[in-house]
Each structure stands twice: as C-alpha cells, then as structure tokens.
Amino acid sequence: MSNSQQRGATGRSQARRGELIATGRKLFADTSYDALSMDDIARHAGVAKGLVYYYFKSKRGYYLAIIEDSMADLVSRAAGDTELPRAERVYRTVDGYLRFAQHHQAAFRTIVTGGVGFDTQVQSIRDAVREELIATIAEGAYGTRDIPMLARLALLGWLSSVEGITLDWLGHQEPARETVCALLIRMLRGTLHTIAEFEPKCPEPPAESLPAALAEAVPEPVEA
C-alpha cells in the first residue's frame, strides 16, 4: 500500500471513529451508562458490534472516548473567541457551560459526579476540564492564566458551586438559563472581590471593565 493509500485509509478510519463517537454522544446525552448495551449502541450506529469493539476495545472504552470528546468540546467553547473583550469571554464561558450541561445532561452528570463508581479516568478528565475552565476565567478576569494558589483555590471553590448549582438546576429546569447564568456571574464577581482582599497580586478588575460589563448581563428584577 502506498503512502497516499495509507493516509486515505487512516483518514477513513478516523472519520468512522468520529462518526461512532458522534452517535454515542447523542445516545448518552440523556441515557445512563448502564441503560445501553453494546448491542443497543451497534444497532443505533448501524454497524456490527465488532466494529465498536475494534475502535474502542470495550463499552467503557467507548464511553470514555465520548466523555473526552464532549469535554474537549466544552473546553473549546470556553477558550474560544480570544479576540472578544475579556468580560464578554467570561460571560460566554459561563453561558456555554450551562448550554453544554443542558444539552448533554447525562455526560455532564457523569463528568461532575465521577462516572461509574469511582472511575479514576473520568476523575482525571474532570480535573483537566476544571483546570482549563479556571485558567479561562482567570485570563478573562486578570489577563493571565498564571495566578497565585490562593486565587486558584477561590476560583475552584466558585467552580465547585457552579457544578452543584448546575446539577440541581438540571433536575428542576428552572429558572431560565439566562437567570442562572446571571446568578453565577454575580457569584463570580463576589469571588473576585474576595480574592482581591487576600491576594495583592490579583486586584479586583476595574469597574469600567469586567464587573460593569458583567452587570449588564444581569436582568432587572421582575415586579410581581
């Protein structure tokens, strides 16, 4: 087989693998890991079960590939649009996080709660996503991803709250996503204020940039 033929075969193989992952993301979007068998997966994908085993070795391997792909999508959304003003990037990061959770509920619950039992690989994926989201928020707030440990701990605490609030919100589907986003951003502003009190290297972003711009995203209270 020539080099061009090998590249073509590799390309087709990657495309097929990507198609299977895309199918899996739809299947697991609202369905738990235990509720789907490999036979179910193969039937929905329109392929022989052996092909799924060929690419992913096992159901767990397939599931982990789907989780990794989903989280890469989330991180990509959060880290994208680098040309936007910092305040807008922070807003889009939080809103994109909520949109992802809303449309990929099963995958989101898995990544936040740690997967099937205590799955160290899922935990590792979750930790990597957390670090990237914290770095993205830090860059939006301070213009750098390199922040002191105390500031990182404070942002991690905020992100842990975001995870818990989002999980509960998914169970109730209210209030509206825009309102939850505004709540989380207000909480972030409080966190940034607290960081500034403890860490001189991370002064609170000036009123004319981050907080003021984020305040515009908060809807006015509706009178009864």
N, C-alpha and C positions, 0 to 999 in steps of 0.2 A: 504493500500500500504506500503510495507517495505521501509526501508531507502535506500536500493540499488535501488529499483524501482523508488523512488522519485528522487534520484540522476540521474538515467538514463533519467527520464522524463525531469528534469531540463537541462541536457546536450543536449537532443534533441531540447528543446525549444530554448536554446542559439544558437545552430547550425542553426536552422531555422531562428532566428532573424539575425544572422550573414550573412546568405545567402541573405536575403532580403536587408540588408544594402549593400552587395557587388553588388547586382543588381542595387540598387539605385545609387551607385557611378558611375556605367557605364552609367546609364540613364542621370544623371545630369552632367556628365563630360563636355558635350558640349551643354546642353539644359537648358534653364532657368526654374526657379521655376514655373512660370505661364504657360509655354508651355505644362506641363504634368498634366493630371488629375489623380485621384486615379484609374479610370478605366484603363488608359494607364499603370500605374505602375503595377496593378494587372495582366494585360494581358502580359506584358513583363516578369513578375516574374513567370507566370504560376500558379497563386494561386487565390483563391477567394478574392475579395476586402475586405471582412470582416476580413480576416486573417491579412491584413496590419493594419486595424484599431485595431485589437486585440493587436498587439505588440506595436503600436506607437500612438494610440488614434486618430490621425489626420494626414493630409498631412503635416502640419507644423511640427508636432512631428517627423514624418518620415524624413523630410528634415533636421531638427536639428540633428537627430541621425547620418545622413550621414555626415554632416559637422563636427561633433565632431569626428567621426571615421576617416575622411580624415585628419583633423588637428592632431589627435593623430599619424597618420602615418607620417606626415611631421615632427613633433617634435621627433618621434622615430628615424627617419633617421638622423636628425640634432644632436641628443645626442648620437648616436651610435658610435661604433668603438673607445671606450675610450682609447684603447691601442696604437692608432696611434699617431705619433708626433703631437704637437699642431698645427703647420702650416697646416699639411695635414687635420686635423679635421676642421679647419676654411674653407679651400678650399672645402671640401666635404659638409659642411653645406651650403655654398652659391650655389654650383652646384646642390645639392639636392633640394634646394628651387626652383631654376629655372626649374629643371626637373619636380618637382611636379606641378608647375604653368602651364607648357607646356602640361602636360598630364591630368590635371584636371582644365581646364580653367574656366568653369562655377563655380565650387566650390571655386576656388581661387578668382575670381572676387567678389563672394558673401562675403567671409570672409574679404576681404580688404575693400570693399565698405560698409559693414554693413548689407547686407542681404536685405530682402523685406521691403522697407520703412526704418524706424529706429527701428530695431529689437534689443532690449536690450540683448537678449540671445545670438544672433550672435555676438554682440559687446563684450560680456563677453568672448566668445570663442576666438575671435580675440585678446583681451587683454592678455589672458592667453598664447596664442601662441607667441605673441610678447615678453612677459617676458621670456619665455623659450628660445627663439632664442637669445635674448640679453644675457641671462646668459650663453648660449653655446658659443657665440662669446667671451664673457669676459673670460670664462675659457680657451678658446684657445689662447687668447692674453696674459692673465695675470696669468693663472694657478689657478684662483679662480672665483667663481660666485658672490662673495660678493664684490661689487665695490662701490665707493662713488657716491652720487647722480649726481654730475656733469658729471662723466664718463658715468653713465647710460643715462643721457639726451642726451649726444653726440651720443652714440650708437643708441638711439631711433631715433634721427634725421637721422642718416645714414640708419636705417631700414625703416623709412618712405620714404626716397629717393629710396630705393630698391623696395618698394611696387609700387611707382609711375612709376619707370623705367620699372619694370616687366609688369605692366598693359599695358603700351604703346608698349612695345616690343611684347606682345602677339597680339596686333592689327596689327602689321606690319610683324611679323615673320622674322625679320631681324634686325641686323646682326645675325650670328650664335650664338648659346647658349654659346659656349666656349668664344667668344669675349665679350659677355655681362658679363659673369662670371668674366673675367679678368678685365673689367671696374669696376665692383662693388668691387672687391678686392683691386684695386688701390685706389678707393674712401675710402675704409675701412682703408687702410694704412695712408691716409691723415687724417682721423678722429682720429686714434690712435696717430698720431704725434701731433695733436691739443690738445687732451686730456692731453698728457704729458706736454704741455706748461702751462696748467691751473691747473693740479692736480698732485702734487708731489707723491702722493700715487700710481699713475698709470704711471710709467715711460714707455717710448716707448720701446717695445720689442727689444732686441739686434739684430743687423744686421745679426748676424750669425744664428739666429733662425727664427723668424716669417717673417720679411719683406723680407729677402733674399730668403727664401723658397717660399714665395708667388710670388715674382718677377719671379721665374722660370715658373710660371703658365701663365704669360702674353706673348702672341705670339709676335714675332717680326713684325714690320710694313711691309706690303707687298708693294714692289716698283711697281709703275704704269708701 
